[in-house]
Amino acid sequence: MISSLRAVSRFLIPVLLVGLAGCGGSSKPLDLGGEDGTKIGQLLEELNDAIDQPKKLKGLLVAGATVPTTKSLGGLQFYIKGKPSLQGSEGTGKVLVSSPNGDKEVDWSFVKSGDSWKIKEFKLP
């Protein structure tokens, strides 16, 4: 049941966002501050896909980071909100945690590992 809800939400959320952009206007892609900001946004997309896959989920976090249980993540989706603040190989950003009970913002930290980014601090509201 949860898998089918995720599939529906992955389809409906982009459709609704496009609809909210308005008719007749050109829509701009979300500005995440460049290539590294975009990679952090993509990291959260990967996180949403890995919610029910503990091994994949662990690979998105830095070594030694606490991996939340898949049970605690059920029904949640994560989105970067605005441009992350980046300084060299470290960054912070506001993450929108979307749940059936509403949306909340939390501050997360990220670390660059090679060409990709990993979650350093995974917080839930």
Secondary structure, 3 states (H helix, E strand, C coil): CHHHHHHHHHHHHHHHHHHHCCCCCCCCCCCCCCHHHHHHHHHHHHHHHHCCCHHHHHHCECCCCCCCCHHHHCCCEEEEEEEEEEECCEEEEEEEEEECCEEEEEEEEEEEECCEEEEEECCCC
